[in-house]
């Protein structure tokens, strides 16, 4: 065999064809960039146009609020996306960037916002700035006084009469000038925009839907609560057809940084640490403002006896519920999977279809069905077994009931994953143990179970994390009940997540800052348990790999 030392072989050429060059790589441009089709170009133009539209839509509120840092981030992100997708370079980034942006928008940002809220007093009465609180206090104290201007009133909305925000259409009986008022203030309307009846009421206005008497009556509470601030006080309704401009009894004094009541002479001084106006006798005005309270929300959980006792009791039950739900469903699902895995069982496909029915049904509907089945008077369980148990009336019976419901809802999932894991274990391993004289239980404990745990441990950890925050399982069955007589905010079956929900949206008023602090506790607990569990799982994998 001879080897040519004179260089590469000349290109061969078939008659009528371009020469074929062997051994020469394609150009980098041809290798890295496939031609863009008309459909691909259209999709790119549409998506980038959508990005530009969203950026323009988001820019106006940022400019109005003077959030220049946010505006700069928005501009930089938009410019980066256009640079990335209009060019032919950075191919991997074209696939990674969308997922990264969604991760930041829907995971990272909510977590950071929750963390920042946990260090504030944000909640009912403490939502806005100090200036907003002052305006709210003054307008809420408006009263009609002798000489107050009275208006003819029509109630209107800018859209749906049943749901859209209300506005006042006012007519001055002396000048017959029409104005529109809402929580932002009072604005005059051009005469050509409105139609005024001989009685002085506005019957039509451009851009507004005037409510009839029946529609306004349905929303009478909203009409009473609507206050239109003005330079001299505020406008409030007096029935459905009249309104007056009253005078604020309480006014803010910049000299003392306090609110004074002109009728009683009482004074409430601003407390910047709590974001409230506080009187000398300790009375606080309901309207305050949002401030940073540092670690107060966290220390409150640990030191306030009214909160720390229920909190730690709920935490213990939360662990018991998550472990019981995860462990119980795993054991039952694995037992059924082992039974159907036997080659001696016939009709396994039919059994599997029947056994996964609870998993195929909507869980929220099944939870409410189970709630009725546990009813003391007409529930199926009591009637079927001739019992008189008040399932949701006792602490332990209610806890047993919710875990039983979880067992029924959750075992099909564990059955499915255990079935798949069992089928992946070679039968030769278990047959080898039988040859060595091991019993069925010894073979399961020494071979099958360890291999199953290696495969299913990540799923068990995720199931534990899900059950630790399983809001629906509690709220749709017991709603946290039963509650002790001295504490209506923390029930025997409450998880930390339902307890947090009740704090944030309870009848006593929302405490978003405090609820965010508890959410961080929950996040830390789940993260630590998951990290420890995954470390143990990796050690198991090293042993059985």
C-alpha angles and dihedrals in degrees: 000000000000130000124212115231097185098087137269120341115265117261115268120229129198117212111277095005136102114264115269113225115206124202095019118115122231117256117274091243093055092044098050104034124057116197115270113241124218090251092051091049091050092050091049092050092048094048095046089047088053090050091051092048093050090047092052091045091051094044097066097060090046091052092046091050091043092234094157096167091054090047091052091050090049092050093046093048093049093047090048092052092050091048092049099047099036092055130069097228134084095044096173091051091056088066098037100047099066092051091046092051092049090048091053094044099046104027115019098038096049090048092050092045091050090049092050091047091053090068094054138068091238111158144090108343092013105067106108141032128295091259090054089051092051092051091048093050094049096045093046090056095054114133133180112255132183110287095024114154112251125206138195105246134213121177117223145162134205092237136345109032091211102050114012120098115277127241133188119238103202132190123196105226091213102048098019088223114153126223137177121222136189137149090294094060144267123309129182121239126217114252090238091058097060141051115216122196123225088259090060100253123130107244098176137012132181111259095010135095112219112217120228121227094270094049092047093048091058090057097040094126091055089049091052092048095049111103122185111204118220135177092262099039128297142300118243132176124256101197122318100302106036135056135179138203105233136185125254112245092197119055135177118244114203092197094066096021088235144114117246128200109218093202102047100021091229118150131208115197123209115256106198093189093063101023094238142112107243129191125216091259091055098259113146126205112240093233114074138146139251117270138162110262098180115212095345094111092051096046089047090062091052103036109030104093091207089059108025094059096052090038097057092040089053090047092056092048089045090059092045092050094048094045093043093047095046097039095042095050091045094051094046094043092048092048091053092044091052091049093052092041091069112105089221093066115095127203094028093154092059092047091050093052091051094045096053094052093101088055091051095054123083106267096214091056093046091050091057091046090053090048089059092044089059093051111130097221106038104005118136095232096056093042094045096050098030093245131148098201118150092217098184095035098072128058098232097037090052091049092048089049096054092047089050090052090049090050091055094045098042108040095078091062092051090045091055097047092043090051091053093047093049092052089054093057110091112242088220090075095057092040089054091055090050090053088052089056099256118151122236092260092048091050091049094047096044102038117007101043097047091049090047092051091051090054098038103037094093089051092048091050092050090046090052091050090049094049092046087064098030098144097168095053091062105028096050095047113032102358085223095303146183097065125195117244093246098046123047094172101062122049133189094254096040117127119206089259094055090043089052091048091052091051092049098044105017126132091254090066136279119286103187095166093053092044090051090053091054089047089058089051089053092047092050093048094049092044093052094046091047093048093050092046094049090050090054089047092055090052090052090050090053091052097048099034 
